[in-house]
Amino acid sequence: MASLVAYDDSDSEAETEAAGSVNATSQMTDTRDVVKPRGQDFAPGGLDVTEGGALATKPGSCEDPAGHRLPLARLWRSDPGSCPSRRLQWPRTEPEVTFPTNEPPRPSLWASHTPAGHVPLAAAHVKQVKPSWGTAGSPELSFCAQTKCDTSGTNGSSLQRRRREDCVIPYTPKRLRQLQAVGAETGKSNEAEARGPCARRAPAPLCVASRVSEFIQPYLDSPYKETKIPRSVLFHLRGHRGPVNGVQWCPVPSQSHMLLSASMDKTFRVWNAVDSGGCLQTYCPHSEAVRAARWSPCGQRILSGGFDFALHLTDLETGTQLFSGQSDFRITTLKFHPKDHSLFVCGGFSSEIKAWDIRTGKVVRSYKAAIQQTLDILFLQEGSEFLSSTDASSRDSADRTIIAWDFRSSAKISNQIFHERYTCPSLTLHPREPVFLAQTNGNYLALFSAVWPYRMSRRRRYEGHKVEGYSVGCECSPDGDLLVTGSADGRALLYSFRTASRARILPGHAQACVGTTFHPVLPSVLATCSWEGDVKIWH
């Protein structure tokens, strides 16, 4: 056993005799068990090489009190470059364990059922243990040396010593091993859930302050003025662990300092994006990605839908679900009715669009079309009509990309609106003129009339950004003079609505900018979000 400590290719018997000796009781006394306290390790400078190639020791360098020369395994720790041939190492059968210097070692599943003085079989036979060279201070002891040093004071019985020397692993019944494995997996899953965005806990109550922000107060008593082009970043909001699908300011002017963001990390958040730039609350009612989230017109609730087929109306202050519905498809878009706020329309990975009543929690209307997915919904004419954008990709899809519906009768008004073979991931309505705009995968914004027969303008087209399959949003400023859109290359572009010329380019994000929205009160504040998971507030 002593011959397994360390040897080179020259003479194995000489080093075997120097490494340890056998006493009369056939027990091995190994000098590897002699461990000096930390801080008194052997320094590389304490070794001299004679002409014959033997190692000469200096006082207090690498010789123990008994006068025996220490094995080479001890000396390799001081100088990793002096390690002899590495062909003596065979593959480990157990995972390598390294102990940090500032915290105690954590219990491992491999040693959970073994006695405290037990040394693994692979660790007892392997001659060289890889040291942690990156730690500061003196070199750490090997795994075997640390185990023996820690257990020598507490477990001193001869039986445990014999087991340690012979590396005998006590038998553990299969039932106990299974219970230990199940307990370890349960602990890992609980720890993983605790590290999640909100760990499935009910959010703390969010107090919607009655105090109006000092930046918003001067603009409440006066009509909206001309929109100014933002130039610099005011806040950079980080916290989402996945792409942010969209952002929306609170529709109540006195509470418009709050910004809503929905993300693919199964959460939606409310931020104070005007005063501090901090996150006010994180909500986790969904088990899958939150694809769409909208403020209620009263500003006290949030309606959300996700890839878990679920719809939730969450109270902002208490975090409880006032309404919960289960759809038969994944939700990608939803909108409140502009007049009756107890109704909303949702669409997703289905050929149907459904209208829900929050008061009864049931579907009241269904709108069927020969399509695959609904990308966006836009209400017209104060809620009597609405438009749906689809991803129809068949040969005759040009007459079904945008469909106009009658809200009450569920009948199609027109499907001959957009005749070019591009899908439209988002729609937006102009605040002052009876027109709407459609974001197309042809890398341009198309302008349409909001009155039947919904003709497309051939003279005005907003180009220069990239869509490339992303759900890139667009929006008009409150006064209608500017138009903002995201881009697949991370930029946000502002256009003049009248001339279709580019007013400014904001190089905001490293990945695709998919959401943009103007502040409803402040004339020079803009919010953008990206596929990277961050939100920026521009001023």
N, C-alpha and C positions, 0 to 999 in steps of 0.2 A: 504493500500500500504506500509505503514511503517512496518507492521508486516512481510513483505517479506524480510526485510533486513537481519536479522540473528536471530536465536533463538536456544536454546538447548531444551532438552526434559523436563526441570524442570518447568519453569513458563514462558509462552508466553506473558501474559498480562503485567507483570512487565517490560519486555524488550520492549514491544510495547510502553509503556508510556515513557520509558527512551529514546527510539530512536527518537521519533518525537512527535509533538503535532499538534492539529487541531485548526486553528484560527477561527474567527467569519465568515469569508467569505467562509468557507468549503474548504479551500486550505491547502494543506499539506506543512509544513515546515520540511524538512528532514535534519538531521545533516550529511547525507552522502555528501551533496553538499559542505561541508566545507573542503577544500583541502589545505593542507599546501604546501609551495613551496618545490621543490626538494632540498634535502640536509637537510631538517628539519623534516624528517619523524619520526615517533614514534619508539623509540628504545625498544628492548625487556627488557632492564634493567630498564625501567621506570615503571614497574608494580610490585605491591606487592599483595599478597593474604592474607586476614585476616583469623582469625580462623574460622569465619562463612562461609568462601568460597567466600566472595565478593571481588571485585577488589578494591584495594586502589591505589590512584594515587599519584605520586610524582610530585614535581614542574616541569612544562614544559614537562611532559612526554606524557600523552594521554588524557588530558582534555582540551576542547576548552575554549576560553575566556568567554563564557556564563556560564560555569560551568557544562555543560551537559556531561554526560559520552558518549564517542564515541561508535558506535556499534561494535559488535564483528567482523564484516566483515573487519574492518580496522585493527584489532589486528592480524587476521590470516595472514596478509601479512608479518608481522615481524617474525612470527614463524609458519612455515607450519605444524609443528607437533602438534600445539594446535588447529587445525581445528576440530570442533565437527562432529557429524555423517554426512556422505556423502550421506545418503539416501535422503537428501533434494534436490539433483541435479537431474534434468530431462534432457533428451537428448537435445542437441542444435539443433535448426532448421536452423542455419546459420553457415558458416565456421568461425572457430576461427581466430582472427586477432591478431597478435603480431607485435609491432612496434620496429624496432631496435633503438639503442640509438644514432647511428652516422649518420643516414640519415632520411629524412622526409618520412612519410608513402606514399605509392603509391596509386593512385586512384583505387578503386575496382569496378567491375561490379555490385556488390550487392548494392553499395551506389551511383552509378553514377547518378541516377535519383531522389534522395531524397534530401531534403534541408540540409543545412550545419549543422543545430542544431538538426537533427533527431537522435534519439537513437533507434537501432533495438529493436523489441519487445522482443526477447529472451534475449537480454542483459539487458533490464530493469527489467525483472522478475526474472532472475537467481540471487540467493543471493550471490554466490561465483564465482569469475572469476579467472581462473587459471593464476597465475603470472608467469613471466619469471624469474625463479630462477637462470638461468645460466648467466644473465647479470651482469657485474661488477658494483660496486657502490651501491647507494641506491636503494631499491625496486621500480619498476615502478608502476604507478597508474593503476587502473583497466581501462577497456575499457570505461565503462560508465563515470567514473570520468574524464578521459582524454577528452572525447567528450564534456562533459558539461563545463569543464574548458576552452577548446579552443574556444567554441562558445559563452561563456557568454559575452565576450567583444564586439563581432561583431554583434551578433544577440540578441538584447535585447528587442525585441517587445513582448508584452503580448501574441499575437497569437502564436508565435513560442514557447514561454515558455509553453503555455498550450498544444500545440501539443507534445512537448517533454515529459511533465508529463503524458499525456494521451496516448502516443505512437501511435499516429494516423499517418498512412502512407498515404501521398497524392496519389491520383490515377494518374497513368501514362498510356496514351493510348497505345494500343497494337502495333500500328504502330511505336511509338517511342521506345518501348521496343525491337521490332525486329531490328530497325535500330541500336540501341545501341549494341545489341548482335552481329550483323554482323560487326560493326566497331571494337568491341573487338576481334573477331576471326581474322579479317584481320590484326589487329595490332600484334596479336600473331604469325601469319604465317610470316609476314614480319620480325619480330624479330627473328624467328627461322631460316629464310633464311639468315639473316645477321650474325647469329652465325655459319653458315656453313663453310666448308673448304675455299671456295673462294667467297661465296655469289653471285654466278652467274655473277660476274664482269669480264670484260676482263682483263687478266693479264697484268701487267706493262711490258714494253719492257725489254727484257733480252739481255744485251750487251755481246756477245761472245767475250771475250777479245782476242786480237791478241797476247798478251804476254803469253809465255809458262811458265808453273809452274816451279819454281826453282828445284823442286824434280824430274821432268820429263826430263828437259833439258839435263842432263848428259847422259841419256840413248838413246837419239834420234839418235845420230851419230854413235852408235855402235850396232852390232847385239845383239839379245836377248841372255842373258847368262843363266846359269842354274837356275832353279826355286828353291827358298829357301822356306822352310816350315815356314809359319807364326806361331807365338807363342802367341802374345798378341793383345789386342784390341786397335786400334789406335783412332777410332771414333765410337760413338754410336749415330746413327741418329734416332731421334724420331720426329714425326709430323703427321704420317698417323693415321687416326681414324679407320682403318680396317686392315684386313690381307693384307700383301704385297705378291703379286703373283709372282713377279720376278724382277730381277735387271740386268742391262746391262751397261757396260762401253761404253763411246763414242768411235766409231771405228777409229776416226781420231787420230793418235798418239799425235799430238801437243795439242789436246783438250781432252785428255783422263783423265783429272782430273775431268770431269763431269760424274756423275752416274745417270742413269735413274731408277726409281722405279714405278711400277704400283700397284695399291691397289684396294681393294674392297670398299673403301670409295668414289668411283666415280671420283677419281683424279689420276694423275700421276705427279711425281715431278722430278726435276733436282737438284742434289746436287753437291757441291764442296767437294768431298770425299777425296781429297788429301791434300789440303792446310789448310782449315778451318773446314771442316765438317758441313758447314751450308747449308741451303736450298736456292738455287738460284731462283727458281720459281716453282709455283704450277699451274697446268693447269686443267681446269674443262670442257672439251667439251662434256662429257657424262652425261646422266641422270641416269645411273645405273652403276654397278660395272665395273671397267676396268680390264678385264681378261688378256689382252695381249697388250704390247707396245714394239716397236722396233725403234732403231735409224735408220735413213736413212744412206746409205754409205757415204754421204757427211758431215754428222755431223751437219747439219743445220735444220733438220726437224725430227719429231717424228710421226710414224704411230701407231695408237691405235685402238683397238676394244674392245667392251664390251658386257654386257648383255642387252643393249638397242638396239641391232641389228644394231648399227651404226659403221661406219668406218670413221676416221678422220686423215688427214695428217696436223699436226700443225706446223706452222713456229716457230722456237725456239725464235727468237728475237721479233717478233710482237705479237705472240700468236694467229694469225688468222688461219683459216682453209683453206689451199690451195686446199684440196680435201675432199669431204664428200660424203659418199655412204651409202645406206641403204640396208642391207642384209636381207634375209628372215629367218635367224636363229641367235641365240646368238653366239658371237665370243669367242672362247677359245684359238686359236693359229693363228699366222700369221707370214710370213717370206717374205723378199725381195728376188727377183731373184738375184743370185750372179753376173750375167753379165748385164742384162737389168734392171737397177734400177727403171724404170718406171712401172715395173710389180711386183706384189706381190700375194701370195697365202694365203688364209685364210680358216679355218675350224672351226667347232663348233658343236652345237647340231643339226646335220643334217647328212643325209647319203651322202651329196655332199660336195665336195671341189671345191672352185671357185677361178679362177685367174682373177684379176682386172688389168685394165690399168689406171694409174693415169691421163694420158693425155686426155683420152676420158671420164673417170668416169664411165666406163661400164665393165661388165663381158665379158671376151674374151674367156674363156674356163671353162668347168665344168667337174668334175671327179666324177662319180657315183659309189657307192658300196653299197652292202646290209649290211650296218652297222647302228649303232645308233648315234655315236658321234666320232668326230676326236679329239684326245688328243694332238698330236704334229706332226710337219712337219719338214723334214730334206732334204735339197738339196744335190745331189750327182753329180759327173761327170761334174762339172762346170755348173750345171743348166739344163742339158739335162734330168736328171732323178731326182725324189724325192721320199721319203718314207713318208708314213702316218701311224701313230699309232692310233688304234681304240679301243673302249671299247666293242667289240663284245663279247656277253656272251651266245650265243646259244650253242647247243651241239657240233656243228662242227666249233666252233669259233677259233680253233687252227690254221686253215689255213687262217685266216683273221685278225689276230691281227696286223701284220705289212704287208703293201702292198706297192709294188714298182710300180711307175707310170712313163710313158713317158710323159714329159711335153708338147711336141708339139702335139702329136696325141691323148692325153687323154686316152691312152690304158693302161691296166694293164700289167706289165712286169712279176710280180710274186706275188703270195700270199701264197707261201709255204716257208716262211722264219722262223717264230718262231712257233715251234710245241708244246710248253708247254702252258698249259691253265692258263696263267696269262696275264693281260693287262699291257701295257707299257706306263706309263704316260709321259715319256720324252725320247728324242733321242739326241745324240751328236756325232759329227764327230771328229776323231783323226786328229790333224793338219799336221802330217808328214807321216802317214801310211794309206794305203787304207782300213781302218776298221772303224766301228762305234760301239757305245755302246748304249744299251737300258736299261733304268731303268724299273724293273719289280715289280709287286705287290707280287712276291715271296720273297721279301727282298734280292734281289741280282741284280748285274749288269751283263748283258750278252754281250759278244763280238761277233760281226759279221763281215764278209767280206763285203766291200763296192762295190764289183764287182760281177756280176751275176755268180753263182746262190745264192749269199748272205748266205753262210753257217755260222752256228753258231759254235763257238769254244767250244768244250767239256772239254778242259783242263784248261781253264782260266775262273774263275768266282770270282767276287768281292762281298764278303759277310760281314755281321756284322752290317749293318744299318737296319732301319725299314722304310717301306713305308706306309702300313696300309691305303691305299686308298687315301692318299694325292698326289697332283701333285708335287712330289719331283723331283727337277732338278739335273742334273749332268753335269760335264764339264771337259775337259782335259786342262792342263796347256799349254802355248804357245810353250814350247819345247817338249811337249808330254811325259815327264817323270812322271808326277803326275796326278792323277785323284781325283777329289773332288765331293762329293755328300752330300746332306742333309739327314736328318733323321726325322722320326715322333716324336722322343723323344727330339728334339731340338738340337741335336748334328750335327756337320759337320765333316765328316770323309775324310781323305786323304789316298789314296792308291798308291803304286808303280805300274806303268802301266806294267812293265816287270814281276814282281813276284807276283802281286795281293795281296801283304801283306800290312797290315795297317801301314802307316807311322806316322800318328798322329790323335788324336781325339780332337776336339775343342768343349768343352761344352758351346755352345754359347747362346742358347735361352731357354726361359721357355716353349714355345710351339713349334710346328713342324717347323723345318727349311726346307723351300720349295724351296729356290733359292740360288745358289752358282755360283760365277764367278771369274776367275783370271783376274788380271789387264793385259792389252795387252802389256804394256811397262815395268812397274816396276816388278822386278822378285820376290818380296816377299810380294805382296799386294793381299788380297783376300776380297771379299765382300759376305756377307750372309744376307738373309732376312728370316723372320719367319711369322707364322700365327698370332703372337701376334701384328704385325704392326710395328716392328722396323727393322732397318738395322744396321749391324755392319761391320766395316772395320778392317781387321786383318793385322798385320804387323810382 
